[in-house]
Amino acid sequence: MSGRQRAKTVVKLEERKAARPKAPAAPSVEPDPLYGVVLLKTALELKRRKEGSPEEILRGVLARMRIPESEFRVFLEQRGDLLKLLGLHK
């Protein structure tokens, strides 16, 4: 070997063993790109308006944006941290 060459290192990787698929607790909902906008608008309304519950404000935002509340609720249930953040957890 000359001064500029280096010895090659061979690394053998172990193959991953197939993990058993977990049964999903709830059917997964593909998040609509507008769900992020709903969350942002709801947060801004919560900051701006002191009256009204977070539940009422969320319903108003969903109605104005014409997004089905039931589908959005399923998305929120999957993301429990968002429920806590918005103060909607029970």
Secondary structure, DSSP 8 states (H G I E B T S, - for coil): --TT--------------------SS------THHHHHHHHHHHHHHH--SS-HHHHHHHHHHHHT--HHHHHHHHHH-HHHHHHHT---
